[in-house]
Amino acid sequence: MSLFLTVLGVLVVFALWLRLREEKMIYYPSRDIEQMPAQRGWKFDDVWLTAVDGTKINGWFVPSDHDGRLTVLLFHGNAGNISHRLEKLAILRSLGANVFIVDYRGYGRSEGTPNEPGTYLDAQAAYDHLTKERKIAPSTVIVYGESLGSAVAVDLASRTTLGGVVIEEAFTSIADVSQRMYPFLPVRWLVRNKYDSLGKISQINAPLLILHSRDDEYFSLRHAERLLAAAREPKQLVVLRGGHNDAFLVSEQTYREALKQFFSGRV
């Protein structure tokens, strides 16, 4: 009985600690905008959107210098903000795509505090802006999510019409990631933010490209392989080299070629 009470006490304390710390362990937003597209010599629209719950979020629509027949809706990872993704924007624009990148609530100049339901509302607001305000055909919109943004992209893609989906350094679910971190505790039953991409990816009815590094220090290649297996055709996994945050630069030639081929099949 003493052992049972001790174990129960540990679980209760852990559950309370997780409830207090969970969002801080998932989201690492920065409010400082370090550089603007204009500093790269790019024309852009500074866009303000209002999600259905009234939260105002900020983003940039950066047109390509080329034909811009495709528009990439880019959802970034869990740290920083949109101003830390200009290297990726430069590559996407050089491949002929317009890019619309938004900050989730609590990031950059966006209002509010990040949480799973809120990030989905922010993604929907961004999609609606492209398809309703800018009158961009859904068939020419490519949703692209990196790391945490991969789960946001999968959720949006599972319930909207799109021309394609790209996910980079993705994970199956927060529950899977958390359980691996704390293997002896019932974490998967305690986390509130699920981001269950594995459970949603089969609902995507659009071509899928998965980019993942075999050297990713956070999410092993097994995450990408499980997502690939669960997804509908057409689908492709391209394996990169490099770390979680810099594989697209370390493997830039492979990364560019994969995106170039994927984009060419959408126009």
N, C-alpha and C positions, 0 to 999 in steps of 0.2 A: 504493500500500500504506500509506503514511504517513497519507493522508487516511482510509482505511478504518479503520485502527487508532484514529485520533483519534475518529471517529464512534462506533465500537464502545465506546471508553472512556467517551464522554459518555453513551451509553445505559446502560452498566453502572452508572455513578455515579448517574444519574437513577433507575434501577430500585431501587437500594439506598436512595436518599433517599426515594423514594415508599413503599417498604416500611416505613421507620421513621416516616414522617410521615402516612401515609394516614388512620389513625383520628383523629388530631388535626386533620386538615383537614375531616373529616366531622362529628364529634361535638363539641359545645361544652356539656357538662353543667354545671349549677350544683347544688351541694348545699344551698344556703340556701333554706329555705321562707319566702318573704316574707310571705305571708298565707294564712289558712285560710278555708274556706267559712263558718265560724261568724262571722267578722268581717263578712260580708255579711248575716248573719242567716239563713243557710241551714242546715237540718238536713242532716247528711251522715254517712256511715259511713266511717271510716278503715279501709281494707281492706289486708290483707297476703296476698299470693299466693306460691305456690312453683312456679316453672317446672319442667318435667320434668328439667332438669339440676341442680335443687336450689337455684337462685338465688332469693332472696326479693325480691319487688318490691312497691312500695307504690302505692296508688291511692285515689281518693275516689269513692264512689257518692253522687251528689247528686240526690235526687228532685225532681221538678218540684212546684211549688205547685198545678199544675192536675191534669188527669186522669192524666198520665203513662202513656199507652197505648203510647208508643214509648220505647225506651231507646237513646241515642246512646253508642256506644263510641268515645271520642275518643283519637286518637293525635297527639301534638303534634310540633312540628318539632325541629330538631337542637340548639337552644340553650335554656338555662334549665331549667325543670321545670314540673310541673303548677301550681305556685302563680302562674305568670306567664300563665295562661290564663283567669282568672276573668271577664274581659270577654266572652270567647266563651261561657263557661258561662252567663253571665247571659242572653245572647241565646237560646241553645238552651233554657234553662229557661223563658224567657218565651213560647216557642213550644209549650210543653206537653210537652217531652221530659225524661225522666230522663237524667242524664249520668253515665257511668262513665269517668273519665280515669285513666290509669296512667302512672307514670314508668318508662321503660325502665331496664334495669340500668345502674348508674353515674350515674343522674340522681336528684336529690332524695335521698330516704331509701332508695332501692332499692340492693341490693347489686350487686357485680360491676363489670365494665367493658363498655361498649357495643361491639357488633359486629353485623354483619348477621344471622348465624344466631341470635344471642341476642335481638335485637329481635323476630324472628319467634316465638321461644319465649315471650317475654313477652306478645305479642299473643294467642297461643293460650291462655295461662293466663288472661288477662282474659276472653276469649270463653267459656272453660269455666266460669269463675266465674259469669257471667251465666246461661248456659243450663243448667248442672248444679247449682250451689249455690243460685242464686236462682230457678231454675225459670222463667226468662223464655223465652217462645217465640222461637226463632230468627227467625221471620217478623216479629217486632216489634223486632228489633235493627237499628239503622242504624250501620254502621261509617263513621267519619268520620276522614280523615287530612289533616293540613295539612303541606305541604312534605315533609320527610323522612317524616313520618307517613303521607303519601299512599302511599308505597311499601310501608310496613308494612300499611296498610289493603288495598291491592290484593293483596298476598300472602295475607293472611288470607281475603279475600273470594273468592279464586280456588279455595279448598279447603274452604269452609264454606257453610252455608245461612244466608241473611240476608234481611232485609226490604228493604234498600237500601244503597247505597254513595255516600258523598260524598267527593270529593277536592278540595282547595283548594291553589292555587299548586303544582301537581304538576310532576314532571319525568319524562322518559321512562326514563332510566337514569343511574346514576353514570358509566358509560362515556361516554355522550353528553355529559354536562356536563363531564367531565374532558377529553375530547378537544377540546372548544371552548376550554378554558382553555390547553391546550398543543397547538396544532394541528400542530406539526411533530415531535411525538414520539408513539410508539405507545402512548399512555396506555391506550386501551380494552383492550389486551391485557395490561396490567400490573396494573390495579386488582383488588383481591381482593373488595372490597365492591361488588357489582353493582347491587343494588336495581333490577332490570330490570322495571319496571312495564309497559313496552311489550310485553314478551314474555309477560306474564301476564294482561293485562287482558281478553283475549278469553275467558279461562276463567271470568270472573265471570258468574254466572247470576242476576243481580238488577238492578233498576233502578239506573241510574248518573247522578249529577249531578256535573258538573265545574264548579268555580268558579275563575276565573283572571282576573287583572288584565292588561290590555294594557300597563300601566306597570311590570310586575314587572321589577325590576332584576337578578334572578338567573336566572330561567327565563322565556324569551320565551313569547308566546302560542302559538308553534308547537309547544311541548311538549304543551299542552292539546289542540291540534287533532289532533296525531298520536295521542294517546291516545284521543280521541273516535272517530277513524276506525277504530281497531283494536278498539274495544269492541262488544259485542252490543247490540242494542236491548232494552229502551227505554233511551235515553241522551239527555243534554242538556248543552250547554255554555252557561253564563251568564257573560258577560264583565263584569268589574268595572273600576273605576279605583282608583288608589292604589298604594302600594308593596307589596313582597312581604309585609311583616309587618303592614301596616295597611289593606289594601284592604277587609277586611270591615268596618272602621269608616268609612273614607272613603266607601265605597259601601254604607253600612249599610241604606238603604231597599231597594236592589236585592237585597242579600244576604239580608235578612230575607224578602222576598217570594218569592225563589227557594226558600229552605228551607221556608217556610210551604206553598207549593204542593207541594213534594216530599213533605213529611211528610203532608199531607192525602191524598195518593194511596196512602199506606202503611197507613192505618187505615180 
